[in-house]
Amino acid sequence: MTTTPRTLPDHTELPCENGEFVKNFQEHPQSILLTTSIHPVLDRLHPDGRYDIGQDSGIYWRVTTPPLKGCVSPDWFYVPNVPPLLNGQMRRSYVLWQERIPPGIVLEFVSGNGTEERDRTPGTGKFWVYETQIQPEYYGIYEVQREQVEVYRLMGDRYQLVTPNARGHFPINPLGVELGIWQGTYQNHNLPWLRWWDSEGNLLLAGEERAEEQTRRAEEQTQRAERERQGKEQARTELQQLRVRLIAMGLDPDNLGN
């Protein structure tokens, strides 16, 4: 970190936006998909609720003038072991010199050709900033146009490319999950989405997908209960019809064994 003032600014004093628009229509639903599907995992890992997720939010890694020159804005990142609120307020940005815990994983969604996300230029390159300054344990570069994701893991002080497993997924060991590409429809768009799986290869469902799955199971239970009711009703009807036939034959259906 370069020379800094005696009193360092916190998240309430630093810019929380740079005036840029979201680069495409896919980025916002992609972030929601990642967040809502991983929340149950993070809630289990952090029963005290101490974690936070940033979506197109700034990470300040050095003090500069203007301030935004010392900030990067990952499309998605997760930070473990931090309170979800600071002094009762949601973070405007994540300030490393204020909280000092690096993100566990940072994800960038490529809109161009990926040069920016792979730039290793000292002092300015995004890859260099993540690898040497912010140092999240995992760094992922997701390219929807190429239907792929690259995942790097910090080994010592350098990123090493992670090899996918037999399912084509990248294990994120601290979370017990895998990251990979899923081709399907989400929010009315059929795309190669970036998604999470559990360690056994089961897709982690987003919030609305879980709600739909619960609705489907409830409907199946209702249908099963209705079939059972109809089956019992049919059995009672058939038994009554049998009694009527026996009586018509002069037999007592209650004393057939005598």
C-alpha positions as CSV (number, residue, x, y, z in Angstrom):
1,M,0.0,0.0,0.0
2,T,1.3,3.5,-0.9
3,T,1.7,6.4,1.6
4,T,-1.7,7.0,3.3
5,P,-3.2,9.8,5.3
6,R,-3.1,9.5,9.1
7,T,-6.9,9.0,9.2
8,L,-8.0,6.5,6.5
9,P,-11.4,6.9,4.8
10,D,-14.0,4.3,5.5
11,H,-16.8,2.9,3.3
12,T,-19.1,5.9,4.0
13,E,-16.5,8.4,2.7
14,L,-15.5,6.6,-0.5
15,P,-17.3,6.7,-3.8
16,C,-19.6,3.7,-4.3
17,E,-20.1,4.0,-8.0
18,N,-18.2,5.2,-11.0
19,G,-21.0,6.2,-13.3
20,E,-20.7,3.2,-15.5
21,F,-23.7,1.1,-16.6
22,V,-23.9,-2.6,-16.2
23,K,-22.3,-3.9,-19.4
24,N,-25.1,-6.2,-20.5
25,F,-28.5,-7.6,-19.6
26,Q,-27.0,-11.0,-18.5
27,E,-24.9,-9.7,-15.6
28,H,-27.6,-8.8,-13.2
29,P,-29.5,-12.2,-13.4
30,Q,-26.2,-14.0,-13.3
31,S,-25.3,-12.4,-10.0
32,I,-28.7,-13.2,-8.6
33,L,-28.4,-16.8,-9.7
34,L,-25.0,-17.2,-8.0
35,T,-26.1,-15.4,-4.8
36,T,-29.5,-17.1,-4.1
37,S,-28.2,-20.6,-4.9
38,I,-25.1,-20.3,-2.6
39,H,-26.9,-18.6,0.4
40,P,-28.1,-21.9,2.0
41,V,-24.5,-23.2,1.9
42,L,-23.1,-20.0,3.4
43,D,-25.8,-20.0,6.1
44,R,-24.7,-23.5,7.1
45,L,-21.0,-22.5,7.1
46,H,-21.6,-19.3,9.0
47,P,-24.4,-20.0,11.5
48,D,-23.4,-16.7,13.2
49,G,-24.3,-14.9,9.9
50,R,-20.8,-13.4,9.6
51,Y,-20.3,-13.2,5.8
52,D,-21.1,-10.9,3.0
53,I,-21.6,-11.0,-0.7
54,G,-20.8,-8.1,-3.1
55,Q,-22.4,-7.8,-6.5
56,D,-20.8,-5.3,-8.9
57,S,-19.5,-3.6,-5.7
58,G,-16.2,-1.9,-5.2
59,I,-13.2,-3.2,-3.3
60,Y,-10.8,-0.5,-2.2
61,W,-7.3,-1.9,-1.9
62,R,-5.1,1.3,-1.7
63,V,-5.6,5.0,-0.9
64,T,-5.3,7.2,-4.0
65,T,-6.4,10.5,-5.5
66,P,-8.9,10.2,-7.0
67,P,-10.2,7.4,-4.8
68,L,-11.5,5.2,-7.6
69,K,-8.0,4.6,-8.9
70,G,-7.5,2.4,-5.9
71,C,-10.7,0.4,-6.4
72,V,-11.8,-2.6,-8.4
73,S,-15.4,-3.7,-8.8
74,P,-15.8,-7.4,-9.2
75,D,-19.0,-8.6,-10.7
76,W,-19.4,-11.0,-7.7
77,F,-17.5,-11.8,-4.6
78,Y,-17.9,-13.5,-1.2
79,V,-16.1,-12.5,2.0
80,P,-16.1,-14.9,5.0
81,N,-16.1,-14.0,8.7
82,V,-17.2,-10.4,8.4
83,P,-20.4,-8.9,9.9
84,P,-23.1,-8.3,7.2
85,L,-23.6,-4.7,8.5
86,L,-21.1,-2.1,9.6
87,N,-22.4,0.1,12.4
88,G,-25.9,-0.9,11.5
89,Q,-25.5,0.0,7.8
90,M,-25.0,-2.0,4.6
91,R,-21.6,-1.5,3.1
92,R,-21.3,1.0,0.3
93,S,-18.1,-0.8,-0.7
94,Y,-15.6,-3.2,0.8
95,V,-12.5,-1.4,2.2
96,L,-9.5,-3.7,2.8
97,W,-7.7,-1.3,5.2
98,Q,-10.9,-1.1,7.2
99,E,-11.7,-4.8,7.5
100,R,-8.5,-6.6,6.4
101,I,-10.1,-9.9,5.5
102,P,-9.7,-10.7,1.8
103,P,-12.6,-12.2,-0.2
104,G,-12.8,-16.0,-0.4
105,I,-13.7,-15.9,-4.1
106,V,-13.9,-13.1,-6.7
107,L,-15.7,-13.6,-10.1
108,E,-15.5,-11.5,-13.1
109,F,-18.0,-11.7,-16.0
110,V,-16.3,-10.9,-19.3
111,S,-18.1,-8.6,-21.7
112,G,-15.2,-8.0,-24.1
113,N,-12.4,-10.3,-25.0
114,G,-11.1,-11.1,-21.5
115,T,-8.0,-8.9,-21.8
116,E,-9.0,-6.7,-18.9
117,E,-9.6,-9.6,-16.6
118,R,-6.3,-11.2,-17.4
119,D,-4.2,-8.0,-17.4
120,R,-1.1,-8.6,-15.2
121,T,0.4,-5.1,-15.6
122,P,1.9,-4.1,-12.2
123,G,0.0,-1.3,-10.5
124,T,-3.0,-1.3,-12.8
125,G,-3.9,-4.7,-14.3
126,K,-6.9,-6.4,-12.8
127,F,-5.3,-9.8,-12.6
128,W,-2.2,-8.2,-10.9
129,V,-4.4,-6.4,-8.4
130,Y,-6.3,-9.5,-7.4
131,E,-3.1,-11.7,-7.3
132,T,-0.8,-9.4,-5.4
133,Q,-2.9,-6.9,-3.5
134,I,-6.5,-8.1,-2.7
135,Q,-5.5,-11.8,-2.8
136,P,-8.8,-13.7,-2.8
137,E,-8.1,-17.4,-2.5
138,Y,-10.0,-18.1,-5.8
139,Y,-10.4,-15.9,-8.9
140,G,-12.8,-16.9,-11.6
141,I,-13.1,-15.4,-15.1
142,Y,-16.4,-16.3,-16.7
143,E,-17.0,-15.8,-20.5
144,V,-20.6,-16.4,-21.5
145,Q,-19.7,-16.0,-25.2
146,R,-17.1,-18.7,-25.1
147,E,-19.2,-20.9,-22.7
148,Q,-16.3,-21.3,-20.2
149,V,-14.9,-20.3,-16.9
150,E,-11.3,-20.2,-15.8
151,V,-10.6,-20.6,-12.1
152,Y,-7.4,-19.7,-10.4
153,R,-6.3,-20.5,-6.8
154,L,-3.8,-18.5,-4.8
155,M,-0.8,-20.8,-4.0
156,G,1.7,-18.9,-1.9
157,D,1.7,-15.5,-3.6
158,R,0.8,-16.5,-7.1
159,Y,-2.3,-17.8,-8.9
160,Q,-2.3,-21.3,-10.3
161,L,-4.9,-22.4,-12.8
162,V,-7.3,-25.0,-11.3
163,T,-7.9,-28.2,-13.2
164,P,-11.5,-29.1,-13.6
165,N,-12.7,-32.5,-12.2
166,A,-14.4,-35.3,-14.2
167,R,-17.7,-33.4,-14.3
168,G,-15.9,-30.4,-15.8
169,H,-16.4,-28.4,-12.6
170,F,-13.9,-26.5,-10.4
171,P,-13.9,-27.5,-6.7
172,I,-14.1,-24.5,-4.3
173,N,-12.8,-26.5,-1.3
174,P,-13.5,-24.1,1.5
175,L,-17.2,-23.9,0.6
176,G,-17.6,-27.6,-0.3
177,V,-19.0,-26.7,-3.7
178,E,-18.1,-26.8,-7.3
179,L,-18.3,-24.0,-9.9
180,G,-19.0,-24.7,-13.6
181,I,-21.2,-24.0,-16.7
182,W,-24.8,-25.0,-16.9
183,Q,-26.7,-24.6,-20.2
184,G,-30.4,-23.9,-19.5
185,T,-33.1,-21.3,-19.1
186,Y,-33.1,-18.9,-16.2
187,Q,-35.2,-15.7,-16.1
188,N,-36.4,-16.4,-19.7
189,H,-32.8,-16.6,-21.1
190,N,-31.3,-19.8,-22.4
191,L,-27.6,-19.4,-21.9
192,P,-24.5,-21.1,-20.6
193,W,-24.8,-19.8,-17.0
194,L,-22.2,-19.9,-14.3
195,R,-23.5,-22.0,-11.4
196,W,-22.7,-23.9,-8.3
197,W,-23.0,-27.7,-7.6
198,D,-22.5,-29.5,-4.3
199,S,-19.5,-31.8,-3.9
200,E,-21.5,-34.8,-5.2
201,G,-22.4,-33.0,-8.4
202,N,-26.0,-31.9,-7.5
203,L,-27.0,-28.6,-8.9
204,L,-27.7,-25.9,-6.3
205,L,-31.0,-24.3,-7.0
206,A,-31.6,-20.6,-7.1
207,G,-34.3,-19.0,-4.8
208,E,-37.1,-19.2,-7.4
209,E,-36.0,-22.6,-8.5
210,R,-36.3,-23.9,-4.9
211,A,-39.7,-22.3,-4.6
212,E,-40.8,-24.0,-7.8
213,E,-39.4,-27.3,-6.6
214,Q,-41.3,-27.0,-3.3
215,T,-44.5,-26.1,-5.2
216,R,-44.0,-29.2,-7.5
217,R,-43.4,-31.5,-4.5
218,A,-46.5,-30.1,-2.7
219,E,-48.5,-30.7,-5.8
220,E,-47.2,-34.2,-6.1
221,Q,-48.1,-34.9,-2.5
222,T,-51.6,-33.5,-3.0
223,Q,-52.0,-35.6,-6.1
224,R,-50.7,-38.7,-4.3
225,A,-53.1,-38.1,-1.4
226,E,-55.9,-37.6,-3.9
227,R,-55.1,-40.9,-5.6
228,E,-55.0,-42.7,-2.3
229,R,-58.4,-41.1,-1.3
230,Q,-59.9,-42.1,-4.7
231,G,-58.4,-45.6,-4.3
232,K,-60.0,-46.0,-0.8
233,E,-63.3,-44.7,-2.1
234,Q,-63.2,-47.1,-5.0
235,A,-62.5,-50.0,-2.6
236,R,-65.5,-49.0,-0.4
237,T,-67.7,-48.7,-3.5
238,E,-66.7,-52.2,-4.7
239,L,-67.2,-53.7,-1.3
240,Q,-70.7,-52.2,-1.0
241,Q,-71.5,-53.5,-4.5
242,L,-70.3,-57.0,-3.4
243,R,-72.5,-56.8,-0.3
244,V,-75.5,-56.0,-2.4
245,R,-74.9,-58.9,-4.8
246,L,-74.4,-61.3,-1.8
247,I,-77.7,-60.2,-0.2
248,A,-79.4,-60.6,-3.6
249,M,-78.2,-64.2,-3.6
250,G,-79.7,-64.7,-0.2
251,L,-76.3,-64.7,1.6
252,D,-75.4,-62.7,4.7
253,P,-72.2,-60.9,3.9
254,D,-71.4,-60.6,7.6
255,N,-71.6,-64.3,8.3
256,L,-70.1,-65.9,5.2
257,G,-67.9,-68.2,7.3
258,N,-70.8,-69.7,9.4
